[in-house]
């Protein structure tokens, strides 16, 4: 009797083990929403419908190394090449709906980064033009040829997209001639020209009756057929936040089936982090949302200590120096309206070397060619994985590809000069959380 009983126990255990393996396989291979095959989609109607609905990618190397599911929203696959396409579309649509912008009008922004490129890409689809004000870094005596080369490439991209580019000398954000402040003035000037043009038509109709002639004002930037301007104001315009609250956040929720434990991203304007974090935490308060902050930025201090200054600094006085970090488009030393909409559980600091090493690690192991902010986001994702431990699902953003970062972030000599030459074989470069 003893032998048959043992055989029955062994058989039962075998069935249990096989069932567990089958369930685990099904969980890993079938039930995870981001692993399901998408149905065939119908053709998109124009460029605007190609924005968004970007894939959620499992980063295999980081997931395998941490025991977590590390997923990244591939925003570099938007038609303009970055997450800012969503913002550009939302900003322009809201401006058109409100009447602040009309078809044929000019969308104006002060930026040499991805937002400017996205606005230049999207504006023509709405029948609008784009004017971008950028800092002319030639005026900085200590500038390196690498940075000059990078800015020149960005300018060439903008002009190739049909935007007009205005270069101004680099000054503090508090100065009236800072490129963002100049862009704001240009929008007012364009609107004034459009108003004067309407008055001209009225005056011309009355010339024969009262003999009055209208004196045209000589404007240096815009032509007299201008139909008005609109300042995009990506840092303070809450359409930025809304784009991610109404769009990116819901996509992440749907693509994960609501099965995620944390979200992390860096912040420049703060729109992506704020919109996604607020949406996810409204859907499930247990989803933890974090900031990853680069060198030179005060947001880490603001989130973790409630102030943006160190012991040696006064809050709001220190302006982020572009040379504090090699990463671009992230980090700031003031609170924007968009960032203030974020719901965060904490923050991490990242280093330039970690971002550089991470970019090479992803390229070597996953074939992902990402930009500096995307690399920093992945540094943050691993930090969260280290904090939460294995078995959690963490989502981040791949903002743009490495194609716009060749002059600095992927320039070997530039990295040598800064002491940032990558040398790691694995993830040993990461500072423990």
MARMARTI-394950 format. One record per residue (C-alpha): x, y, z; residue in three letters. Coordinates in Angstrom, 1 decimal. Layout:
<rs>
((X; Y; Z); ALA)
...
</rs>
This chain:
<rs>
((0.0; 0.0; 0.0); UNK)
((2.9; 2.4; 0.8); UNK)
((4.3; 2.3; -2.8); UNK)
((1.0; 3.2; -4.6); UNK)
((0.5; 6.0; -2.0); UNK)
((4.0; 7.4; -2.7); UNK)
((3.3; 7.1; -6.5); UNK)
((0.1; 9.1; -6.1); UNK)
((1.8; 11.8; -4.1); UNK)
((4.6; 12.1; -6.7); UNK)
((2.0; 12.2; -9.5); UNK)
((0.0; 15.0; -7.7); UNK)
((3.2; 17.0; -7.1); UNK)
((4.1; 16.6; -10.8); UNK)
((0.7; 17.9; -11.9); UNK)
((1.0; 20.8; -9.5); UNK)
((4.5; 21.8; -10.8); UNK)
((3.5; 21.5; -14.4); UNK)
((0.3; 23.5; -13.8); UNK)
((2.4; 26.2; -12.0); UNK)
((4.9; 26.4; -14.9); UNK)
((2.0; 26.6; -17.4); UNK)
((0.3; 29.4; -15.5); UNK)
((3.6; 31.3; -15.2); UNK)
((4.3; 30.9; -18.9); UNK)
((0.8; 32.1; -19.7); UNK)
((1.3; 35.1; -17.3); UNK)
((4.6; 36.0; -18.9); UNK)
((3.7; 35.4; -22.5); UNK)
((0.0; 36.0; -22.9); UNK)
((-1.7; 37.9; -20.1); UNK)
((0.6; 40.9; -20.0); UNK)
((-1.2; 43.6; -22.0); UNK)
((2.0; 44.9; -23.5); UNK)
((2.9; 41.5; -25.0); UNK)
((-0.4; 41.1; -26.9); UNK)
((-0.3; 41.4; -30.6); UNK)
((-2.2; 44.5; -31.9); UNK)
((-4.9; 44.1; -34.5); UNK)
((-4.3; 45.4; -38.0); UNK)
((-5.0; 49.1; -38.1); UNK)
((-6.6; 51.1; -40.9); UNK)
((-4.5; 53.8; -42.7); UNK)
((-4.0; 57.0; -40.7); UNK)
((-5.6; 60.2; -42.0); UNK)
((-2.7; 62.5; -42.4); UNK)
((0.3; 63.4; -40.2); UNK)
((-1.8; 64.5; -37.2); UNK)
((-3.3; 61.0; -36.7); UNK)
((0.2; 59.5; -36.6); UNK)
((1.0; 61.4; -33.4); UNK)
((0.6; 59.3; -30.3); UNK)
((-0.4; 55.6; -29.9); UNK)
((3.3; 54.8; -29.6); UNK)
((4.3; 51.3; -28.6); UNK)
((5.2; 50.4; -25.1); UNK)
((8.5; 48.5; -25.3); UNK)
((9.8; 46.0; -22.7); UNK)
((13.5; 46.8; -22.2); UNK)
((14.7; 43.3; -22.0); UNK)
((18.2; 44.0; -20.7); UNK)
((17.0; 46.1; -17.8); UNK)
((14.1; 43.9; -17.0); UNK)
((16.2; 40.8; -16.9); UNK)
((18.9; 42.5; -14.8); UNK)
((16.4; 43.9; -12.2); UNK)
((13.7; 41.2; -12.1); UNK)
((11.1; 43.9; -12.8); UNK)
((9.2; 44.6; -16.0); UNK)
((10.8; 47.8; -17.2); UNK)
((8.6; 49.3; -19.9); UNK)
((9.3; 52.4; -22.0); UNK)
((6.9; 54.4; -24.1); UNK)
((8.7; 54.8; -27.5); UNK)
((7.9; 58.5; -28.1); UNK)
((10.8; 58.8; -30.5); UNK)
((8.5; 57.1; -33.1); UNK)
((6.2; 60.1; -33.3); UNK)
((6.5; 61.8; -36.8); UNK)
((8.5; 64.7; -35.4); UNK)
((10.8; 62.4; -33.6); UNK)
((9.9; 63.1; -30.0); UNK)
((7.2; 63.2; -27.2); UNK)
((6.8; 67.0; -27.9); UNK)
((4.7; 66.2; -31.0); UNK)
((1.8; 65.6; -28.6); UNK)
((2.4; 69.0; -26.9); UNK)
((2.7; 70.8; -30.2); UNK)
((-0.6; 69.3; -31.5); UNK)
((-2.5; 70.1; -28.2); UNK)
((-1.1; 73.7; -28.0); UNK)
((-2.0; 74.5; -31.6); UNK)
((-5.5; 72.9; -31.4); UNK)
((-6.4; 74.8; -28.2); UNK)
((-5.1; 78.1; -29.7); UNK)
((-7.2; 77.6; -32.8); UNK)
((-10.3; 76.6; -30.8); UNK)
((-10.0; 79.7; -28.6); UNK)
((-9.4; 82.0; -31.5); UNK)
((-5.9; 83.0; -30.2); UNK)
((-4.5; 81.6; -33.4); UNK)
((-6.1; 81.5; -36.9); UNK)
((-5.2; 79.4; -39.9); UNK)
((-2.4; 81.2; -41.7); UNK)
((-1.2; 82.6; -38.4); UNK)
((2.3; 82.1; -36.9); UNK)
((3.0; 79.8; -34.0); UNK)
((6.0; 81.3; -32.1); UNK)
((8.2; 79.7; -29.5); UNK)
((11.6; 80.3; -27.8); UNK)
((13.4; 77.0; -28.0); UNK)
((16.2; 75.3; -29.8); UNK)
((15.0; 71.8; -28.7); UNK)
((12.4; 69.2; -29.6); UNK)
((9.4; 71.4; -28.9); UNK)
((10.5; 73.8; -31.6); UNK)
((11.0; 71.0; -34.1); UNK)
((7.6; 69.5; -33.2); UNK)
((5.9; 72.9; -33.7); UNK)
((7.6; 73.3; -37.0); UNK)
((6.5; 69.8; -38.0); UNK)
((2.9; 70.1; -36.9); UNK)
((2.0; 73.8; -37.7); UNK)
((1.7; 73.3; -41.5); UNK)
((-0.8; 70.5; -40.9); UNK)
((-3.1; 73.2; -39.4); UNK)
((-2.3; 75.7; -42.2); UNK)
((-0.1; 77.7; -39.9); UNK)
((3.5; 79.0; -40.0); UNK)
((6.2; 78.7; -37.3); UNK)
((8.8; 81.2; -36.0); UNK)
((11.4; 80.1; -33.5); UNK)
((13.7; 82.3; -31.4); UNK)
((16.9; 80.5; -30.3); UNK)
((20.0; 81.7; -28.4); UNK)
((23.0; 82.4; -30.6); UNK)
((25.7; 80.7; -28.6); UNK)
((28.4; 82.1; -30.9); UNK)
((28.3; 85.1; -28.5); UNK)
((29.6; 82.9; -25.6); UNK)
((33.4; 83.2; -25.6); UNK)
((34.0; 79.9; -23.9); UNK)
((31.7; 78.0; -26.2); UNK)
((33.1; 74.8; -27.7); UNK)
((32.8; 73.9; -31.4); UNK)
((30.7; 70.9; -30.4); UNK)
((27.9; 73.0; -28.9); UNK)
((28.0; 75.4; -31.8); UNK)
((27.7; 72.4; -34.2); UNK)
((24.7; 71.0; -32.3); UNK)
((22.9; 74.3; -32.3); UNK)
((23.6; 74.8; -36.0); UNK)
((22.1; 71.3; -36.8); UNK)
((19.0; 72.2; -34.8); UNK)
((18.7; 75.4; -36.7); UNK)
((19.1; 73.7; -40.0); UNK)
((16.4; 71.2; -39.1); UNK)
((14.0; 74.0; -38.2); UNK)
((14.6; 75.9; -41.4); UNK)
((14.3; 72.7; -43.5); UNK)
((10.9; 72.2; -41.9); UNK)
((9.9; 75.7; -43.1); UNK)
((10.2; 77.6; -39.9); UNK)
((11.8; 81.0; -39.7); UNK)
((14.7; 81.1; -37.2); UNK)
((15.7; 84.2; -35.3); UNK)
((18.9; 84.2; -33.3); UNK)
((19.4; 86.4; -30.2); UNK)
((22.3; 86.7; -27.8); UNK)
((22.1; 84.4; -24.8); UNK)
((21.1; 86.2; -21.5); UNK)
((19.4; 85.3; -18.3); UNK)
((15.7; 84.3; -18.3); UNK)
((15.1; 87.4; -16.2); UNK)
((16.4; 89.7; -19.0); UNK)
((13.9; 91.1; -21.4); UNK)
((16.0; 89.9; -24.4); UNK)
((16.1; 86.2; -23.3); UNK)
((15.1; 84.2; -26.2); UNK)
((11.8; 83.1; -24.5); UNK)
((10.9; 86.7; -23.7); UNK)
((11.8; 87.8; -27.3); UNK)
((9.4; 85.0; -28.6); UNK)
((6.7; 86.4; -26.4); UNK)
((7.2; 89.9; -27.8); UNK)
((7.3; 88.6; -31.4); UNK)
((3.8; 87.1; -30.9); UNK)
((2.5; 90.4; -29.8); UNK)
((4.2; 92.1; -32.7); UNK)
((2.7; 89.6; -35.2); UNK)
((-0.8; 90.2; -33.8); UNK)
((-0.3; 94.0; -34.0); UNK)
((0.7; 93.7; -37.6); UNK)
((-2.4; 91.7; -38.4); UNK)
((-4.5; 94.3; -36.6); UNK)
((-2.8; 97.1; -38.5); UNK)
((-3.4; 95.3; -41.8); UNK)
((-7.1; 95.1; -41.1); UNK)
((-7.1; 98.8; -40.3); UNK)
((-5.2; 99.5; -43.5); UNK)
((-8.0; 97.8; -45.5); UNK)
((-10.6; 99.9; -43.7); UNK)
((-8.6; 103.1; -44.3); UNK)
((-8.1; 102.4; -48.0); UNK)
((-11.8; 102.0; -48.3); UNK)
((-12.2; 105.5; -46.8); UNK)
((-9.4; 107.3; -48.7); UNK)
((-11.6; 108.7; -51.4); UNK)
((-14.0; 110.1; -48.9); UNK)
((-11.7; 111.8; -46.4); UNK)
((-8.3; 112.0; -48.1); UNK)
((-6.6; 110.1; -45.3); UNK)
((-3.6; 107.9; -46.1); UNK)
((-2.4; 105.2; -43.8); UNK)
((1.3; 105.1; -42.9); UNK)
((2.6; 101.5; -42.7); UNK)
((5.0; 100.6; -39.9); UNK)
((8.3; 99.0; -40.9); UNK)
((8.5; 95.7; -39.1); UNK)
((11.8; 93.8; -39.3); UNK)
((10.6; 90.3; -38.6); UNK)
((7.2; 89.6; -40.1); UNK)
((5.7; 90.6; -43.4); UNK)
((2.6; 92.8; -43.7); UNK)
((0.4; 89.9; -44.8); UNK)
((0.9; 88.3; -41.4); UNK)
((-2.4; 86.9; -39.9); UNK)
((-1.3; 87.2; -36.3); UNK)
((0.9; 85.3; -33.9); UNK)
((0.5; 83.0; -31.0); UNK)
((3.1; 82.4; -28.3); UNK)
((3.2; 78.7; -27.6); UNK)
((4.7; 79.1; -24.1); UNK)
((5.5; 75.5; -23.6); UNK)
((6.7; 76.0; -19.9); UNK)
((3.6; 77.7; -18.6); UNK)
((0.9; 76.7; -21.1); UNK)
((-1.2; 74.0; -19.4); UNK)
((-2.1; 72.5; -22.8); UNK)
((1.3; 70.8; -22.3); UNK)
((0.1; 69.1; -19.1); UNK)
((-3.3; 68.4; -20.7); UNK)
((-1.7; 66.6; -23.7); UNK)
((-0.2; 64.0; -21.3); UNK)
((-3.1; 63.9; -18.9); UNK)
((-5.7; 63.3; -21.6); UNK)
((-3.5; 61.3; -24.0); UNK)
((-0.1; 59.8; -22.9); UNK)
((-1.3; 58.7; -19.4); UNK)
((-4.5; 57.0; -20.7); UNK)
((-2.4; 55.2; -23.4); UNK)
((0.0; 53.9; -20.7); UNK)
((-2.9; 52.7; -18.6); UNK)
((-4.5; 50.9; -21.5); UNK)
((-1.3; 49.3; -22.7); UNK)
((-0.5; 48.0; -19.3); UNK)
((-4.0; 47.0; -18.6); UNK)
((-3.7; 49.1; -15.4); UNK)
((-1.0; 46.6; -14.2); UNK)
((1.9; 48.9; -13.2); UNK)
((3.5; 49.8; -9.9); UNK)
((5.5; 52.9; -10.8); UNK)
((6.2; 55.6; -13.3); UNK)
((9.3; 57.8; -13.5); UNK)
((10.6; 60.5; -15.8); UNK)
((12.8; 63.6; -15.8); UNK)
((11.2; 67.1; -16.2); UNK)
((12.0; 70.1; -18.3); UNK)
((8.7; 71.9; -18.7); UNK)
((7.2; 69.3; -16.4); UNK)
((4.3; 68.6; -18.7); UNK)
((5.0; 64.9; -19.3); UNK)
((5.7; 64.0; -15.7); UNK)
((2.8; 66.0; -14.4); UNK)
((0.2; 64.8; -16.9); UNK)
((1.1; 61.1; -16.7); UNK)
((1.6; 61.1; -12.9); UNK)
((-1.7; 62.8; -12.2); UNK)
((-3.7; 60.6; -14.5); UNK)
((-2.2; 57.3; -13.2); UNK)
((-2.6; 58.2; -9.6); UNK)
((-6.2; 59.2; -10.2); UNK)
((-6.8; 55.8; -11.7); UNK)
((-4.9; 54.0; -8.9); UNK)
((-3.4; 55.9; -5.9); UNK)
((-1.1; 53.0; -5.3); UNK)
((0.9; 53.7; -8.5); UNK)
((4.1; 55.4; -7.3); UNK)
((5.4; 58.3; -9.4); UNK)
((8.9; 59.7; -9.3); UNK)
((11.2; 62.3; -10.7); UNK)
((14.7; 61.6; -12.0); UNK)
((16.7; 64.9; -12.0); UNK)
((20.0; 65.7; -13.7); UNK)
((22.9; 67.7; -12.4); UNK)
((22.4; 71.5; -12.1); UNK)
((18.6; 71.2; -11.6); UNK)
((16.8; 72.1; -8.4); UNK)
((13.7; 70.0; -8.8); UNK)
((15.1; 67.1; -6.8); UNK)
((15.5; 69.4; -3.8); UNK)
((12.0; 70.8; -4.3); UNK)
((10.4; 67.3; -4.3); UNK)
((12.5; 65.8; -1.5); UNK)
((13.0; 68.8; 0.8); UNK)
((10.4; 71.4; -0.3); UNK)
((13.0; 73.9; -1.4); UNK)
((15.0; 74.4; -4.6); UNK)
((18.1; 75.8; -3.0); UNK)
((21.1; 74.2; -1.3); UNK)
((22.6; 75.7; 1.9); UNK)
((24.7; 78.1; -0.3); UNK)
((21.9; 79.2; -2.5); UNK)
((18.7; 81.2; -2.2); UNK)
((15.6; 79.6; -3.8); UNK)
((14.8; 80.8; -7.3); UNK)
((18.1; 82.8; -7.5); UNK)
((20.3; 80.2; -9.1); UNK)
((19.7; 79.7; -12.8); UNK)
((20.5; 76.4; -14.4); UNK)
((23.7; 76.6; -16.3); UNK)
((23.6; 74.7; -19.6); UNK)
((27.1; 73.4; -18.8); UNK)
((25.9; 71.8; -15.5); UNK)
((24.8; 68.8; -17.4); UNK)
((25.3; 67.1; -20.7); UNK)
((21.6; 66.1; -20.8); UNK)
((19.4; 68.3; -22.9); UNK)
((15.8; 69.3; -22.4); UNK)
((15.5; 68.3; -18.7); UNK)
((16.3; 70.0; -15.5); UNK)
((15.3; 73.5; -14.4); UNK)
((15.6; 75.8; -11.4); UNK)
((12.2; 77.3; -11.2); UNK)
((8.7; 75.8; -10.8); UNK)
((6.6; 75.9; -14.0); UNK)
((2.8; 75.8; -14.0); UNK)
((3.0; 72.4; -15.7); UNK)
((5.4; 70.9; -13.1); UNK)
((3.2; 72.1; -10.3); UNK)
((0.4; 69.8; -11.6); UNK)
((2.5; 66.7; -10.9); UNK)
((1.7; 64.2; -8.2); UNK)
((4.9; 62.7; -7.0); UNK)
((6.0; 60.2; -4.3); UNK)
((9.7; 61.0; -4.5); UNK)
((12.7; 61.9; -6.6); UNK)
((16.1; 60.5; -7.6); UNK)
((19.3; 62.2; -8.8); UNK)
((21.1; 61.0; -11.9); UNK)
((24.6; 61.8; -13.1); UNK)
((25.9; 62.6; -16.5); UNK)
((28.1; 59.5; -16.5); UNK)
((25.1; 57.3; -15.7); UNK)
((23.2; 58.8; -18.6); UNK)
((26.1; 58.3; -21.0); UNK)
((26.8; 54.7; -19.8); UNK)
((23.1; 53.8; -19.9); UNK)
((22.7; 55.0; -23.5); UNK)
((25.6; 52.8; -24.6); UNK)
((24.3; 49.9; -22.6); UNK)
((20.9; 50.1; -24.2); UNK)
((22.4; 50.4; -27.7); UNK)
((24.7; 47.4; -27.1); UNK)
((22.1; 45.2; -25.5); UNK)
((18.8; 46.2; -26.9); UNK)
((19.5; 48.1; -30.1); UNK)
((17.9; 51.2; -28.7); UNK)
((19.6; 54.4; -29.9); UNK)
((18.2; 57.0; -27.4); UNK)
((18.8; 60.6; -26.5); UNK)
((20.2; 62.0; -23.3); UNK)
((16.9; 62.5; -21.5); UNK)
((15.7; 59.1; -22.5); UNK)
((18.9; 57.6; -21.1); UNK)
((18.4; 59.5; -17.8); UNK)
((14.8; 58.2; -17.6); UNK)
((16.1; 54.6; -17.9); UNK)
((18.6; 55.3; -15.1); UNK)
((15.6; 56.4; -13.1); UNK)
((13.7; 53.2; -14.0); UNK)
((16.5; 51.0; -12.7); UNK)
((16.7; 53.1; -9.5); UNK)
((13.0; 52.5; -8.9); UNK)
((13.5; 48.8; -9.6); UNK)
((16.3; 48.7; -7.0); UNK)
((14.0; 50.4; -4.5); UNK)
((10.9; 48.4; -5.0); UNK)
((12.6; 45.0; -5.6); UNK)
((11.8; 42.3; -8.2); UNK)
((8.4; 41.6; -9.5); UNK)
((7.2; 45.1; -10.1); UNK)
((6.2; 46.8; -13.3); UNK)
((7.9; 50.2; -14.0); UNK)
((7.1; 52.5; -16.9); UNK)
((9.2; 55.4; -18.3); UNK)
((9.5; 57.5; -21.4); UNK)
((11.9; 57.3; -24.4); UNK)
((11.5; 61.0; -25.3); UNK)
((13.6; 61.1; -28.4); UNK)
((16.3; 59.1; -30.3); UNK)
((20.0; 59.7; -30.4); UNK)
((19.9; 61.3; -33.8); UNK)
((19.7; 64.8; -32.3); UNK)
((22.5; 64.2; -29.9); UNK)
((25.4; 63.4; -32.2); UNK)
((27.3; 66.6; -31.6); UNK)
((27.6; 66.3; -27.9); UNK)
((26.1; 63.2; -26.2); UNK)
((27.5; 60.8; -28.8); UNK)
((30.6; 62.8; -29.6); UNK)
((33.6; 60.8; -28.3); UNK)
((36.0; 63.7; -28.1); UNK)
((33.5; 65.9; -26.4); UNK)
((33.0; 63.2; -23.7); UNK)
((36.7; 62.8; -23.3); UNK)
((37.1; 66.5; -22.6); UNK)
((34.4; 66.3; -19.9); UNK)
((35.8; 63.1; -18.4); UNK)
((32.6; 61.1; -19.4); UNK)
((34.1; 58.4; -21.6); UNK)
((31.9; 55.3; -21.1); UNK)
((33.7; 52.1; -20.1); UNK)
((31.2; 49.9; -18.2); UNK)
((30.4; 46.4; -19.4); UNK)
((27.2; 46.0; -17.5); UNK)
((25.2; 48.1; -15.1); UNK)
((28.0; 48.6; -12.6); UNK)
((28.0; 52.3; -13.4); UNK)
((24.7; 52.9; -11.5); UNK)
((25.0; 54.4; -8.1); UNK)
((22.9; 52.3; -5.6); UNK)
((19.5; 53.8; -4.9); UNK)
</rs>
